[in-house]
Amino acid sequence: MQQFDGKAFVVRVDEQTANTPTTTLIADLTFLAQRGVRPILIAPTPSAAQALVRTINRSGNVAVSLSGADAAMLPSSGGGIGKVQTGILQTLTSAGYIPVVEPTAFSVFGSDVDILADDVAAAIASATDAVRAIFFHALGGIQDPQTASLIDELTPAEALAIADDEDFPDDLRRALRAAAVGVRGGVGAAQILDGRVAHAAIVEILTTRHLGTQVTGSIYTGGSF
């Protein structure tokens, strides 16, 4: 745990995990936060963010909902996200709070802009030098077309190549692309896994075991895609 003390840990929550009453996610994040890790949740929608905050605060009183406009955290730029302003995140996480971020960007000239939660997770993970980024997906990872088994590990280049393959589901491709972008942006590693698995967040950050597919700088030696 010592190597993760004070480090950001970004988790992009999917609808399935957010709507599963038996998920251990909240307990996992509370456990990690109490031991110095600084979790940041990215919700799939603004309404899901508010629901997650209520769920966390029923047991811990530590969650705070943020939109992209709060402290101009996520400025809109050319239909995407400009430079992430991390000050509010650092203030909250250093005080023991868990930010729950809505997938919206701040527009100077109008209403907030809806953006993809995957892109928010990649941008925030890179900007905060996160030790890990997790992208929850019901499929639990990337399946090798040749063996039908989950691929344990991919490089960012391999992940981006698969993300361009239209044989994979669109939402899975978006998550994989964001994972690769995050790693290229300096994130220690990024995982795609099923968030409904018991204690998935703890297993991924505290053990060498992968529950899904990890994107890192190492080389995958399996079959072609």
Wavefront OBJ file of the C-alpha trace (Angstrom):
o trace
v 0.000 0.000 0.000
v 2.852 2.420 0.729
v 3.714 2.912 -2.949
v 0.152 4.120 -3.596
v -0.003 6.574 -0.698
v -1.171 9.963 -1.958
v -1.659 8.666 -5.503
v -4.786 9.246 -7.586
v -6.822 6.199 -8.611
v -9.400 6.892 -11.335
v -12.432 4.643 -11.789
v -14.856 5.075 -14.698
v -18.087 3.505 -13.473
v -20.546 1.952 -15.947
v -24.339 1.807 -15.640
v -24.288 -1.891 -14.727
v -22.003 -1.376 -11.737
v -23.765 1.808 -10.646
v -27.130 0.019 -10.668
v -26.004 -3.192 -8.947
v -27.131 -3.111 -5.286
v -24.631 -5.803 -4.258
v -21.547 -4.105 -5.710
v -18.561 -3.842 -3.365
v -17.253 -0.738 -5.163
v -18.171 1.731 -2.427
v -16.651 -0.406 0.331
v -13.546 -0.968 -1.794
v -13.014 2.739 -2.433
v -13.595 3.609 1.214
v -11.020 0.978 2.210
v -8.466 2.406 -0.232
v -9.134 6.036 0.736
v -8.607 5.216 4.414
v -5.161 3.879 3.489
v -3.913 6.885 1.567
v -5.068 6.094 -1.981
v -7.038 8.956 -3.565
v -9.993 7.573 -5.556
v -11.723 9.692 -8.212
v -14.940 8.316 -9.706
v -16.157 9.158 -13.209
v -19.906 8.574 -13.533
v -21.583 7.522 -16.805
v -24.188 10.325 -16.583
v -24.916 13.365 -14.360
v -27.869 11.574 -12.749
v -25.680 8.531 -12.036
v -23.110 10.825 -10.392
v -25.723 12.209 -8.023
v -26.974 8.699 -7.212
v -23.427 7.489 -6.486
v -22.826 10.436 -4.167
v -25.979 9.643 -2.222
v -25.015 5.970 -1.967
v -21.498 6.720 -0.720
v -22.661 9.349 1.748
v -25.228 7.048 3.315
v -22.299 5.121 4.757
v -19.307 7.427 4.756
v -20.136 11.121 4.203
v -17.086 11.519 1.983
v -18.414 11.895 -1.592
v -18.689 15.181 -3.489
v -20.305 15.571 -6.916
v -18.470 17.726 -9.464
v -19.464 18.913 -12.911
v -17.020 20.053 -15.540
v -17.909 23.643 -14.660
v -16.896 23.359 -11.003
v -13.666 25.352 -10.667
v -13.596 25.175 -14.506
v -12.209 21.677 -14.010
v -13.019 20.330 -17.486
v -12.947 23.163 -20.043
v -14.572 22.475 -23.389
v -12.175 22.745 -26.313
v -13.022 21.970 -29.927
v -15.731 19.472 -29.001
v -13.415 17.750 -26.521
v -11.639 18.519 -23.258
v -9.010 21.230 -22.838
v -6.394 21.336 -20.098
v -7.816 19.745 -16.949
v -7.724 22.065 -13.938
v -6.815 19.654 -11.156
v -6.851 22.052 -8.187
v -10.332 21.137 -6.930
v -9.555 17.425 -7.245
v -6.325 17.768 -5.278
v -8.069 19.807 -2.579
v -10.853 17.266 -2.129
v -8.791 14.083 -2.310
v -6.085 15.372 0.027
v -8.824 16.068 2.584
v -10.146 12.517 2.297
v -13.115 13.178 0.019
v -14.026 11.071 -3.016
v -14.903 13.271 -6.029
v -17.635 11.859 -8.272
v -17.285 13.583 -11.650
v -20.120 14.128 -14.113
v -19.225 13.700 -17.819
v -19.701 17.361 -18.742
v -17.325 20.068 -19.976
v -17.393 23.749 -19.034
v -18.293 26.127 -21.864
v -17.441 29.804 -21.436
v -20.099 30.895 -23.917
v -23.073 28.669 -23.086
v -24.355 25.620 -21.298
v -22.126 22.767 -20.219
v -21.308 20.265 -22.957
v -22.002 16.539 -22.578
v -18.872 14.463 -23.189
v -17.970 10.791 -22.996
v -17.219 9.470 -19.525
v -14.338 7.439 -20.991
v -12.696 10.611 -22.306
v -13.169 12.312 -18.935
v -11.515 9.375 -17.163
v -8.525 9.376 -19.521
v -8.063 13.144 -19.244
v -8.319 13.250 -15.452
v -6.128 10.177 -14.975
v -3.395 11.720 -17.136
v -3.665 15.147 -15.507
v -3.465 13.751 -11.968
v -0.640 11.279 -12.741
v -2.928 8.476 -11.579
v -1.258 5.264 -10.520
v -4.146 3.324 -12.077
v -7.235 3.920 -14.187
v -10.068 1.382 -14.288
v -12.807 1.258 -16.890
v -15.729 -0.924 -15.862
v -17.484 -2.856 -18.637
v -19.960 -5.721 -18.423
v -17.898 -7.874 -20.834
v -15.033 -7.842 -18.349
v -12.255 -7.140 -20.849
v -11.133 -7.805 -24.414
v -11.704 -11.257 -25.843
v -9.068 -12.744 -28.143
v -10.878 -13.643 -31.415
v -8.713 -16.753 -31.882
v -8.995 -18.306 -28.424
v -12.223 -16.707 -27.094
v -10.381 -16.060 -23.807
v -9.788 -12.665 -22.236
v -6.544 -10.985 -23.222
v -4.535 -10.367 -20.071
v -2.362 -7.495 -21.291
v -2.016 -5.064 -24.202
v 0.330 -2.237 -25.135
v -1.289 1.125 -25.931
v -0.559 0.584 -29.644
v -2.227 -2.843 -29.597
v -5.171 -1.441 -27.662
v -5.670 1.373 -30.177
v -5.573 -1.101 -33.060
v -8.336 -3.179 -31.448
v -10.311 -0.007 -30.701
v -10.493 0.594 -34.469
v -11.930 -2.896 -35.075
v -15.673 -2.574 -35.625
v -16.197 -6.240 -34.738
v -15.970 -5.194 -31.081
v -18.866 -3.345 -29.348
v -18.707 0.451 -29.631
v -18.731 1.098 -25.884
v -15.953 -1.422 -25.326
v -13.875 0.183 -28.072
v -14.348 3.619 -26.489
v -13.207 2.317 -23.118
v -10.176 0.611 -24.653
v -9.194 3.721 -26.588
v -9.452 5.824 -23.429
v -7.361 3.291 -21.498
v -4.639 3.491 -24.139
v -4.728 7.296 -24.228
v -4.461 7.390 -20.442
v -1.400 5.125 -20.379
v 0.252 7.155 -23.118
v -0.522 10.223 -21.023
v 1.439 8.850 -18.068
v -1.007 6.660 -16.154
v 0.744 3.710 -14.535
v -1.653 1.151 -16.019
v -5.284 0.943 -17.100
v -7.687 -1.977 -16.764
v -10.963 -2.924 -18.359
v -12.950 -5.250 -16.122
v -16.406 -6.087 -14.805
v -17.111 -3.813 -11.851
v -19.740 -6.184 -10.498
v -17.029 -8.680 -9.517
v -16.561 -8.628 -5.748
v -13.684 -6.371 -4.631
v -12.543 -5.816 -8.221
v -10.975 -2.432 -7.445
v -8.922 -3.780 -4.547
v -7.758 -6.823 -6.504
v -6.574 -4.694 -9.420
v -4.651 -2.105 -7.433
v -3.200 -4.288 -4.677
v -2.362 -7.562 -6.452
v -0.606 -8.663 -9.632
v -3.689 -10.563 -10.752
v -5.768 -9.141 -13.625
v -9.512 -9.674 -13.550
v -9.842 -8.263 -17.065
v -7.539 -6.723 -19.662
v -4.696 -4.423 -18.636
v -3.126 -1.794 -20.888
v 0.533 -1.139 -20.048
v 3.832 -0.506 -21.797
v 4.706 -4.202 -22.010
v 4.298 -6.427 -25.064
v 1.454 -8.839 -25.738
v 2.717 -12.115 -27.171
v -0.582 -13.838 -27.922
v -2.407 -14.287 -31.212
v -3.151 -11.643 -33.827
v -6.336 -9.593 -33.722
l 1 2 3 4 5 6 7 8 9 10 11 12 13 14 15 16 17 18 19 20 21 22 23 24 25 26 27 28 29 30 31 32 33 34 35 36 37 38 39 40 41 42 43 44 45 46 47 48 49 50 51 52 53 54 55 56 57 58 59 60 61 62 63 64 65 66 67 68 69 70 71 72 73 74 75 76 77 78 79 80 81 82 83 84 85 86 87 88 89 90 91 92 93 94 95 96 97 98 99 100 101 102 103 104 105 106 107 108 109 110 111 112 113 114 115 116 117 118 119 120 121 122 123 124 125 126 127 128 129 130 131 132 133 134 135 136 137 138 139 140 141 142 143 144 145 146 147 148 149 150 151 152 153 154 155 156 157 158 159 160 161 162 163 164 165 166 167 168 169 170 171 172 173 174 175 176 177 178 179 180 181 182 183 184 185 186 187 188 189 190 191 192 193 194 195 196 197 198 199 200 201 202 203 204 205 206 207 208 209 210 211 212 213 214 215 216 217 218 219 220 221 222 223 224 225
